[in-house]
Every structure is written in structure tokens, then in C-alpha cells.
Amino acid sequence: MATAAAFAVRAGTAARRSGRPELLAAAARAAATPLRRTGRADTALQLLAEAHDELGTAPRPSAAVLDASGMVALTAAYTAAQARMPAVAEQFASLAEQTAARLLRDRGRVPAGAELSPAQCVLYRVGIHQKLGDVDRALAYAAGLEPTALTTPERRARAATDTARALLTAGDVATAFVQLQLVERAAPQEACRPSVRALTAEVAARRPDLPGVTAFARRTTLRAAT
């Protein structure tokens, strides 16, 4: 816990010295994951909020600054959702959506290399509302997400993973397995991640009669071991 906090402080200090707010945003996002995993969501949110404020000071922000600002807001929203802070999660998710809309309005399209997009915001919404326990809302966002709008295989795999998790919570085990198979098709290595294999094990335990589930579980486990 102390190590994560110390890393966050050092990363933030170095980024501030650079004078480039997008580097501060990257440092805050990198620090947020270990902080929230070690029970320091409050510290993570403080860093992310500071980075977001820094990015908001530019009167005519570049596409890179808008991209960084929106992604910081999405990371903050997800962090708040994990900490069971629905109002804060909603606030930051809405800010990200507004920034994505501005980026499109100002540039006419999502710039090459940008992470932020309307589809990325929807993807985060699935995970945010699943973490908050609002499964119906998570699944509603998942239903409106077009996977081809996500620009990398890893993002498409994450969309399927988050949707599978929400479906399992809702009790729809068969459709959750369909989503896990989509994870493998999008990015085979993602299906071997421990968190995804845990979902596969849950599907297999709850519905061992599903065609292909035993082979899928075996295949992803063996691939992870190699």
C-alpha cells in the first residue's frame, strides 16, 4: 500500500516538473490501478482529479490534451465505481462523454492514435455500472456498443469480458459463455487472463452442459500455462 502511494507521489512530481499536463495525466492513470487495488481509491481519485483540473486550464486544448482529459475522467469514473461512489462515478463518466463529443466536434473525427471516443466511453460505462451493481444499466450500455467501433482487439476483448461478467450477475450463463468465446476470437491471450479464466470456471461450474465449455476451459488454461 505504501509502495503504491510512494510511486504515485514520485510519478506526479516528475510529471509536474515536465510542464506537460498530458504526462501528469498518464502518471495519474498509471498510479490509479495499484492504488485502488491496495485500498487507496481516495488517493487515486485525488491524483486523477488534479490531473483532470490541470488539463482543463488550456483555453484552446489540443487533441492530445482532450484525449488525455477524457481518459483521465474515465479512469476516475471506474475508480469511483470500484469504491462504490456512484455520484462521483457518474460525474466523471459524464465529463468524459462531454470531452469525447468536443473532440469529435472540433476535429470532425477521432484523431489517429487517440484513446478517447464515444465507443470507449460506452465500454467504460459497462464496467462502471457492473461495478456499482446496476446490472440492468450495464447490460443496456453493452447492448448499444458496436464492437467494431473499438479500435483494438484488446478493447473488443474487454467489452466482451465486462459484458460476460454482467450477464453472469444477471444469471444468463449461456449468453455469458457466448461473450467469453468472443473474448477469445478478439484476442486469444485475453481469454487466458486469470480474471477471464475465473469467469470461465464459473460458467463451467454453473452450466457444465453447455456445448464446448469444457474444451474452452481446458484450452484457455493450457494456453495460459505455455
ChimeraX commands (.cxc) that place a marker at each C-alpha (Angstrom):
marker #1 position 0.00,0.00,0.00 radius 0.5
marker #1 position 2.79,2.42,0.97 radius 0.5
marker #1 position 4.77,1.44,-2.14 radius 0.5
marker #1 position 1.85,2.29,-4.45 radius 0.5
marker #1 position 1.33,5.63,-2.75 radius 0.5
marker #1 position 5.04,6.46,-2.94 radius 0.5
marker #1 position 5.11,5.60,-6.64 radius 0.5
marker #1 position 2.10,7.85,-7.22 radius 0.5
marker #1 position 3.79,10.78,-5.49 radius 0.5
marker #1 position 7.06,10.36,-7.42 radius 0.5
marker #1 position 5.28,9.95,-10.76 radius 0.5
marker #1 position 3.13,13.01,-10.16 radius 0.5
marker #1 position 6.10,15.14,-9.09 radius 0.5
marker #1 position 8.13,14.20,-12.17 radius 0.5
marker #1 position 5.18,14.86,-14.46 radius 0.5
marker #1 position 4.56,18.31,-12.94 radius 0.5
marker #1 position 8.20,19.23,-13.44 radius 0.5
marker #1 position 7.88,18.40,-17.13 radius 0.5
marker #1 position 5.32,21.17,-17.59 radius 0.5
marker #1 position 3.24,18.89,-19.79 radius 0.5
marker #1 position -0.21,18.20,-18.32 radius 0.5
marker #1 position -0.74,15.14,-20.51 radius 0.5
marker #1 position 2.25,13.50,-18.80 radius 0.5
marker #1 position 0.65,14.22,-15.44 radius 0.5
marker #1 position -2.50,12.55,-16.74 radius 0.5
marker #1 position -0.54,9.47,-17.82 radius 0.5
marker #1 position 1.20,9.30,-14.45 radius 0.5
marker #1 position -2.10,9.61,-12.58 radius 0.5
marker #1 position -3.70,6.86,-14.65 radius 0.5
marker #1 position -0.70,4.56,-14.16 radius 0.5
marker #1 position -0.76,5.14,-10.42 radius 0.5
marker #1 position -4.53,4.71,-10.08 radius 0.5
marker #1 position -4.57,0.94,-10.63 radius 0.5
marker #1 position -2.11,-0.08,-7.89 radius 0.5
marker #1 position -3.61,2.48,-5.54 radius 0.5
marker #1 position -7.17,1.25,-5.88 radius 0.5
marker #1 position -6.04,-2.38,-5.69 radius 0.5
marker #1 position -4.39,-1.61,-2.35 radius 0.5
marker #1 position -7.39,0.16,-0.87 radius 0.5
marker #1 position -6.32,3.73,-1.69 radius 0.5
marker #1 position -9.09,4.72,-4.07 radius 0.5
marker #1 position -9.31,8.10,-2.33 radius 0.5
marker #1 position -5.67,8.87,-3.17 radius 0.5
marker #1 position -6.16,7.63,-6.74 radius 0.5
marker #1 position -9.20,9.85,-7.20 radius 0.5
marker #1 position -7.34,12.86,-5.80 radius 0.5
marker #1 position -4.48,12.35,-8.28 radius 0.5
marker #1 position -6.87,11.85,-11.18 radius 0.5
marker #1 position -8.95,14.91,-10.26 radius 0.5
marker #1 position -5.80,17.06,-10.02 radius 0.5
marker #1 position -4.63,15.84,-13.42 radius 0.5
marker #1 position -8.06,16.50,-14.92 radius 0.5
marker #1 position -8.04,20.05,-13.50 radius 0.5
marker #1 position -4.56,20.68,-14.91 radius 0.5
marker #1 position -5.68,19.55,-18.34 radius 0.5
marker #1 position -8.69,21.86,-18.15 radius 0.5
marker #1 position -6.63,25.03,-17.82 radius 0.5
marker #1 position -5.74,25.29,-21.53 radius 0.5
marker #1 position -8.02,27.83,-23.28 radius 0.5
marker #1 position -7.66,26.04,-26.63 radius 0.5
marker #1 position -6.70,22.46,-25.80 radius 0.5
marker #1 position -5.04,20.31,-28.42 radius 0.5
marker #1 position -6.47,16.96,-29.49 radius 0.5
marker #1 position -3.83,15.26,-27.31 radius 0.5
marker #1 position -4.94,17.23,-24.25 radius 0.5
marker #1 position -8.61,16.49,-24.88 radius 0.5
marker #1 position -7.79,12.81,-25.34 radius 0.5
marker #1 position -5.81,12.73,-22.08 radius 0.5
marker #1 position -8.51,14.65,-20.22 radius 0.5
marker #1 position -11.26,12.27,-21.29 radius 0.5
marker #1 position -9.26,9.17,-20.44 radius 0.5
marker #1 position -8.37,10.54,-17.01 radius 0.5
marker #1 position -12.07,11.16,-16.40 radius 0.5
marker #1 position -12.94,7.59,-17.46 radius 0.5
marker #1 position -10.25,6.17,-15.19 radius 0.5
marker #1 position -11.59,8.29,-12.33 radius 0.5
marker #1 position -15.14,7.12,-13.03 radius 0.5
marker #1 position -14.10,3.47,-12.93 radius 0.5
marker #1 position -12.06,4.05,-9.76 radius 0.5
marker #1 position -15.05,5.70,-8.09 radius 0.5
marker #1 position -17.28,2.82,-9.16 radius 0.5
marker #1 position -14.91,0.31,-7.56 radius 0.5
marker #1 position -15.04,2.41,-4.39 radius 0.5
marker #1 position -18.87,2.37,-4.51 radius 0.5
marker #1 position -19.16,6.12,-5.11 radius 0.5
marker #1 position -21.95,6.32,-7.71 radius 0.5
marker #1 position -22.33,10.11,-7.79 radius 0.5
marker #1 position -18.60,10.64,-8.36 radius 0.5
marker #1 position -18.51,7.87,-10.98 radius 0.5
marker #1 position -21.43,9.45,-12.84 radius 0.5
marker #1 position -19.83,12.89,-12.69 radius 0.5
marker #1 position -16.55,11.76,-14.22 radius 0.5
marker #1 position -18.21,9.49,-16.81 radius 0.5
marker #1 position -20.34,12.43,-17.97 radius 0.5
marker #1 position -17.26,14.67,-18.18 radius 0.5
marker #1 position -15.53,12.07,-20.36 radius 0.5
marker #1 position -18.55,11.86,-22.67 radius 0.5
marker #1 position -18.64,15.64,-23.00 radius 0.5
marker #1 position -14.92,15.69,-23.83 radius 0.5
marker #1 position -15.34,12.92,-26.43 radius 0.5
marker #1 position -18.16,14.91,-28.04 radius 0.5
marker #1 position -15.99,18.04,-28.07 radius 0.5
marker #1 position -13.08,16.15,-29.62 radius 0.5
marker #1 position -15.35,14.95,-32.42 radius 0.5
marker #1 position -16.91,18.37,-32.87 radius 0.5
marker #1 position -13.56,20.18,-33.00 radius 0.5
marker #1 position -11.72,17.64,-35.16 radius 0.5
marker #1 position -14.58,16.08,-37.15 radius 0.5
marker #1 position -13.39,12.58,-36.27 radius 0.5
marker #1 position -11.45,10.71,-33.62 radius 0.5
marker #1 position -7.78,11.55,-34.29 radius 0.5
marker #1 position -5.43,8.72,-35.16 radius 0.5
marker #1 position -3.82,7.31,-32.05 radius 0.5
marker #1 position -6.41,8.75,-29.67 radius 0.5
marker #1 position -7.84,6.50,-26.96 radius 0.5
marker #1 position -10.93,8.58,-26.26 radius 0.5
marker #1 position -14.03,8.04,-28.37 radius 0.5
marker #1 position -17.78,7.71,-27.80 radius 0.5
marker #1 position -17.39,3.92,-28.06 radius 0.5
marker #1 position -14.64,3.97,-25.43 radius 0.5
marker #1 position -16.98,5.88,-23.12 radius 0.5
marker #1 position -19.69,3.26,-23.62 radius 0.5
marker #1 position -17.18,0.49,-22.95 radius 0.5
marker #1 position -16.24,2.07,-19.64 radius 0.5
marker #1 position -19.91,2.56,-18.79 radius 0.5
marker #1 position -20.44,-1.21,-18.97 radius 0.5
marker #1 position -17.71,-1.80,-16.40 radius 0.5
marker #1 position -18.68,1.18,-14.25 radius 0.5
marker #1 position -22.30,0.14,-13.82 radius 0.5
marker #1 position -21.37,-3.51,-13.35 radius 0.5
marker #1 position -19.05,-2.46,-10.51 radius 0.5
marker #1 position -21.82,-0.34,-9.00 radius 0.5
marker #1 position -24.19,-3.30,-9.06 radius 0.5
marker #1 position -26.53,-1.73,-11.61 radius 0.5
marker #1 position -26.53,-4.75,-13.92 radius 0.5
marker #1 position -29.53,-3.65,-15.98 radius 0.5
marker #1 position -27.82,-0.38,-16.87 radius 0.5
marker #1 position -24.53,-2.15,-17.59 radius 0.5
marker #1 position -26.29,-4.52,-19.99 radius 0.5
marker #1 position -28.17,-1.65,-21.63 radius 0.5
marker #1 position -24.86,0.04,-22.44 radius 0.5
marker #1 position -23.41,-3.28,-23.62 radius 0.5
marker #1 position -26.36,-3.75,-25.99 radius 0.5
marker #1 position -25.66,-0.34,-27.54 radius 0.5
marker #1 position -21.94,-0.94,-28.01 radius 0.5
marker #1 position -20.77,-1.78,-31.51 radius 0.5
marker #1 position -17.53,-3.78,-31.09 radius 0.5
marker #1 position -16.20,-2.70,-34.49 radius 0.5
marker #1 position -16.14,0.88,-33.19 radius 0.5
marker #1 position -13.43,-0.18,-30.73 radius 0.5
marker #1 position -10.11,0.21,-32.45 radius 0.5
marker #1 position -8.03,-2.57,-30.87 radius 0.5
marker #1 position -8.58,-6.29,-30.26 radius 0.5
marker #1 position -7.85,-5.77,-26.58 radius 0.5
marker #1 position -10.68,-3.25,-26.24 radius 0.5
marker #1 position -13.07,-5.58,-28.02 radius 0.5
marker #1 position -12.00,-8.37,-25.68 radius 0.5
marker #1 position -12.56,-6.11,-22.68 radius 0.5
marker #1 position -16.06,-5.27,-23.92 radius 0.5
marker #1 position -16.91,-8.96,-24.15 radius 0.5
marker #1 position -15.34,-9.65,-20.74 radius 0.5
marker #1 position -17.28,-6.90,-18.98 radius 0.5
marker #1 position -20.48,-7.97,-20.71 radius 0.5
marker #1 position -19.92,-11.60,-19.69 radius 0.5
marker #1 position -19.39,-10.52,-16.09 radius 0.5
marker #1 position -22.65,-8.54,-16.07 radius 0.5
marker #1 position -24.54,-11.41,-17.71 radius 0.5
marker #1 position -23.30,-13.84,-15.07 radius 0.5
marker #1 position -24.50,-11.48,-12.36 radius 0.5
marker #1 position -27.88,-11.36,-14.11 radius 0.5
marker #1 position -27.98,-15.18,-14.25 radius 0.5
marker #1 position -27.69,-15.52,-18.03 radius 0.5
marker #1 position -24.89,-18.09,-18.03 radius 0.5
marker #1 position -25.33,-19.30,-21.61 radius 0.5
marker #1 position -25.04,-15.82,-23.12 radius 0.5
marker #1 position -22.11,-15.07,-20.83 radius 0.5
marker #1 position -20.31,-18.04,-22.38 radius 0.5
marker #1 position -21.02,-16.63,-25.85 radius 0.5
marker #1 position -19.28,-13.43,-24.75 radius 0.5
marker #1 position -16.29,-15.35,-23.39 radius 0.5
marker #1 position -15.91,-17.01,-26.77 radius 0.5
marker #1 position -15.91,-13.53,-28.32 radius 0.5
marker #1 position -13.04,-12.63,-25.99 radius 0.5
marker #1 position -11.01,-15.49,-27.43 radius 0.5
marker #1 position -11.86,-14.55,-31.01 radius 0.5
marker #1 position -10.92,-10.91,-30.47 radius 0.5
marker #1 position -7.67,-11.52,-28.59 radius 0.5
marker #1 position -6.83,-15.13,-27.63 radius 0.5
marker #1 position -4.30,-14.07,-25.00 radius 0.5
marker #1 position -7.01,-12.10,-23.17 radius 0.5
marker #1 position -9.07,-15.27,-22.66 radius 0.5
marker #1 position -6.14,-16.66,-20.66 radius 0.5
marker #1 position -6.01,-13.83,-18.15 radius 0.5
marker #1 position -6.73,-15.03,-14.59 radius 0.5
marker #1 position -9.82,-12.83,-14.30 radius 0.5
marker #1 position -11.29,-14.21,-17.53 radius 0.5
marker #1 position -10.40,-17.80,-16.64 radius 0.5
marker #1 position -12.23,-17.26,-13.34 radius 0.5
marker #1 position -15.34,-16.28,-15.33 radius 0.5
marker #1 position -14.90,-19.37,-17.50 radius 0.5
marker #1 position -14.64,-21.57,-14.39 radius 0.5
marker #1 position -17.84,-20.05,-13.05 radius 0.5
marker #1 position -19.66,-20.71,-16.32 radius 0.5
marker #1 position -18.40,-24.32,-16.38 radius 0.5
marker #1 position -19.47,-24.87,-12.77 radius 0.5
marker #1 position -22.93,-23.41,-13.25 radius 0.5
marker #1 position -23.64,-24.85,-16.70 radius 0.5
marker #1 position -21.38,-27.85,-17.40 radius 0.5
marker #1 position -23.91,-28.95,-20.04 radius 0.5
marker #1 position -23.10,-26.04,-22.37 radius 0.5
marker #1 position -21.61,-27.35,-25.64 radius 0.5
marker #1 position -17.91,-26.56,-25.83 radius 0.5
marker #1 position -17.49,-25.14,-22.34 radius 0.5
marker #1 position -15.18,-27.92,-21.07 radius 0.5
marker #1 position -12.95,-27.69,-24.14 radius 0.5
marker #1 position -12.89,-23.89,-23.88 radius 0.5
marker #1 position -11.85,-24.03,-20.22 radius 0.5
marker #1 position -9.15,-26.58,-20.96 radius 0.5
marker #1 position -7.85,-24.70,-23.99 radius 0.5
marker #1 position -7.56,-21.34,-22.25 radius 0.5
marker #1 position -5.94,-22.91,-19.20 radius 0.5
marker #1 position -3.36,-24.79,-21.29 radius 0.5
marker #1 position -2.59,-21.71,-23.35 radius 0.5
marker #1 position -2.07,-19.68,-20.16 radius 0.5
marker #1 position 0.40,-22.27,-18.90 radius 0.5
marker #1 position 2.58,-22.20,-22.02 radius 0.5
marker link #1:1,2 radius 0.2
marker link #1:2,3 radius 0.2
marker link #1:3,4 radius 0.2
marker link #1:4,5 radius 0.2
marker link #1:5,6 radius 0.2
marker link #1:6,7 radius 0.2
marker link #1:7,8 radius 0.2
marker link #1:8,9 radius 0.2
marker link #1:9,10 radius 0.2
marker link #1:10,11 radius 0.2
marker link #1:11,12 radius 0.2
marker link #1:12,13 radius 0.2
marker link #1:13,14 radius 0.2
marker link #1:14,15 radius 0.2
marker link #1:15,16 radius 0.2
marker link #1:16,17 radius 0.2
marker link #1:17,18 radius 0.2
marker link #1:18,19 radius 0.2
marker link #1:19,20 radius 0.2
marker link #1:20,21 radius 0.2
marker link #1:21,22 radius 0.2
marker link #1:22,23 radius 0.2
marker link #1:23,24 radius 0.2
marker link #1:24,25 radius 0.2
marker link #1:25,26 radius 0.2
marker link #1:26,27 radius 0.2
marker link #1:27,28 radius 0.2
marker link #1:28,29 radius 0.2
marker link #1:29,30 radius 0.2
marker link #1:30,31 radius 0.2
marker link #1:31,32 radius 0.2
marker link #1:32,33 radius 0.2
marker link #1:33,34 radius 0.2
marker link #1:34,35 radius 0.2
marker link #1:35,36 radius 0.2
marker link #1:36,37 radius 0.2
marker link #1:37,38 radius 0.2
marker link #1:38,39 radius 0.2
marker link #1:39,40 radius 0.2
marker link #1:40,41 radius 0.2
marker link #1:41,42 radius 0.2
marker link #1:42,43 radius 0.2
marker link #1:43,44 radius 0.2
marker link #1:44,45 radius 0.2
marker link #1:45,46 radius 0.2
marker link #1:46,47 radius 0.2
marker link #1:47,48 radius 0.2
marker link #1:48,49 radius 0.2
marker link #1:49,50 radius 0.2
marker link #1:50,51 radius 0.2
marker link #1:51,52 radius 0.2
marker link #1:52,53 radius 0.2
marker link #1:53,54 radius 0.2
marker link #1:54,55 radius 0.2
marker link #1:55,56 radius 0.2
marker link #1:56,57 radius 0.2
marker link #1:57,58 radius 0.2
marker link #1:58,59 radius 0.2
marker link #1:59,60 radius 0.2
marker link #1:60,61 radius 0.2
marker link #1:61,62 radius 0.2
marker link #1:62,63 radius 0.2
marker link #1:63,64 radius 0.2
marker link #1:64,65 radius 0.2
marker link #1:65,66 radius 0.2
marker link #1:66,67 radius 0.2
marker link #1:67,68 radius 0.2
marker link #1:68,69 radius 0.2
marker link #1:69,70 radius 0.2
marker link #1:70,71 radius 0.2
marker link #1:71,72 radius 0.2
marker link #1:72,73 radius 0.2
marker link #1:73,74 radius 0.2
marker link #1:74,75 radius 0.2
marker link #1:75,76 radius 0.2
marker link #1:76,77 radius 0.2
marker link #1:77,78 radius 0.2
marker link #1:78,79 radius 0.2
marker link #1:79,80 radius 0.2
marker link #1:80,81 radius 0.2
marker link #1:81,82 radius 0.2
marker link #1:82,83 radius 0.2
marker link #1:83,84 radius 0.2
marker link #1:84,85 radius 0.2
marker link #1:85,86 radius 0.2
marker link #1:86,87 radius 0.2
marker link #1:87,88 radius 0.2
marker link #1:88,89 radius 0.2
marker link #1:89,90 radius 0.2
marker link #1:90,91 radius 0.2
marker link #1:91,92 radius 0.2
marker link #1:92,93 radius 0.2
marker link #1:93,94 radius 0.2
marker link #1:94,95 radius 0.2
marker link #1:95,96 radius 0.2
marker link #1:96,97 radius 0.2
marker link #1:97,98 radius 0.2
marker link #1:98,99 radius 0.2
marker link #1:99,100 radius 0.2
marker link #1:100,101 radius 0.2
marker link #1:101,102 radius 0.2
marker link #1:102,103 radius 0.2
marker link #1:103,104 radius 0.2
marker link #1:104,105 radius 0.2
marker link #1:105,106 radius 0.2
marker link #1:106,107 radius 0.2
marker link #1:107,108 radius 0.2
marker link #1:108,109 radius 0.2
marker link #1:109,110 radius 0.2
marker link #1:110,111 radius 0.2
marker link #1:111,112 radius 0.2
marker link #1:112,113 radius 0.2
marker link #1:113,114 radius 0.2
marker link #1:114,115 radius 0.2
marker link #1:115,116 radius 0.2
marker link #1:116,117 radius 0.2
marker link #1:117,118 radius 0.2
marker link #1:118,119 radius 0.2
marker link #1:119,120 radius 0.2
marker link #1:120,121 radius 0.2
marker link #1:121,122 radius 0.2
marker link #1:122,123 radius 0.2
marker link #1:123,124 radius 0.2
marker link #1:124,125 radius 0.2
marker link #1:125,126 radius 0.2
marker link #1:126,127 radius 0.2
marker link #1:127,128 radius 0.2
marker link #1:128,129 radius 0.2
marker link #1:129,130 radius 0.2
marker link #1:130,131 radius 0.2
marker link #1:131,132 radius 0.2
marker link #1:132,133 radius 0.2
marker link #1:133,134 radius 0.2
marker link #1:134,135 radius 0.2
marker link #1:135,136 radius 0.2
marker link #1:136,137 radius 0.2
marker link #1:137,138 radius 0.2
marker link #1:138,139 radius 0.2
marker link #1:139,140 radius 0.2
marker link #1:140,141 radius 0.2
marker link #1:141,142 radius 0.2
marker link #1:142,143 radius 0.2
marker link #1:143,144 radius 0.2
marker link #1:144,145 radius 0.2
marker link #1:145,146 radius 0.2
marker link #1:146,147 radius 0.2
marker link #1:147,148 radius 0.2
marker link #1:148,149 radius 0.2
marker link #1:149,150 radius 0.2
marker link #1:150,151 radius 0.2
marker link #1:151,152 radius 0.2
marker link #1:152,153 radius 0.2
marker link #1:153,154 radius 0.2
marker link #1:154,155 radius 0.2
marker link #1:155,156 radius 0.2
marker link #1:156,157 radius 0.2
marker link #1:157,158 radius 0.2
marker link #1:158,159 radius 0.2
marker link #1:159,160 radius 0.2
marker link #1:160,161 radius 0.2
marker link #1:161,162 radius 0.2
marker link #1:162,163 radius 0.2
marker link #1:163,164 radius 0.2
marker link #1:164,165 radius 0.2
marker link #1:165,166 radius 0.2
marker link #1:166,167 radius 0.2
marker link #1:167,168 radius 0.2
marker link #1:168,169 radius 0.2
marker link #1:169,170 radius 0.2
marker link #1:170,171 radius 0.2
marker link #1:171,172 radius 0.2
marker link #1:172,173 radius 0.2
marker link #1:173,174 radius 0.2
marker link #1:174,175 radius 0.2
marker link #1:175,176 radius 0.2
marker link #1:176,177 radius 0.2
marker link #1:177,178 radius 0.2
marker link #1:178,179 radius 0.2
marker link #1:179,180 radius 0.2
marker link #1:180,181 radius 0.2
marker link #1:181,182 radius 0.2
marker link #1:182,183 radius 0.2
marker link #1:183,184 radius 0.2
marker link #1:184,185 radius 0.2
marker link #1:185,186 radius 0.2
marker link #1:186,187 radius 0.2
marker link #1:187,188 radius 0.2
marker link #1:188,189 radius 0.2
marker link #1:189,190 radius 0.2
marker link #1:190,191 radius 0.2
marker link #1:191,192 radius 0.2
marker link #1:192,193 radius 0.2
marker link #1:193,194 radius 0.2
marker link #1:194,195 radius 0.2
marker link #1:195,196 radius 0.2
marker link #1:196,197 radius 0.2
marker link #1:197,198 radius 0.2
marker link #1:198,199 radius 0.2
marker link #1:199,200 radius 0.2
marker link #1:200,201 radius 0.2
marker link #1:201,202 radius 0.2
marker link #1:202,203 radius 0.2
marker link #1:203,204 radius 0.2
marker link #1:204,205 radius 0.2
marker link #1:205,206 radius 0.2
marker link #1:206,207 radius 0.2
marker link #1:207,208 radius 0.2
marker link #1:208,209 radius 0.2
marker link #1:209,210 radius 0.2
marker link #1:210,211 radius 0.2
marker link #1:211,212 radius 0.2
marker link #1:212,213 radius 0.2
marker link #1:213,214 radius 0.2
marker link #1:214,215 radius 0.2
marker link #1:215,216 radius 0.2
marker link #1:216,217 radius 0.2
marker link #1:217,218 radius 0.2
marker link #1:218,219 radius 0.2
marker link #1:219,220 radius 0.2
marker link #1:220,221 radius 0.2
marker link #1:221,222 radius 0.2
marker link #1:222,223 radius 0.2
marker link #1:223,224 radius 0.2
marker link #1:224,225 radius 0.2
marker link #1:225,226 radius 0.2
view
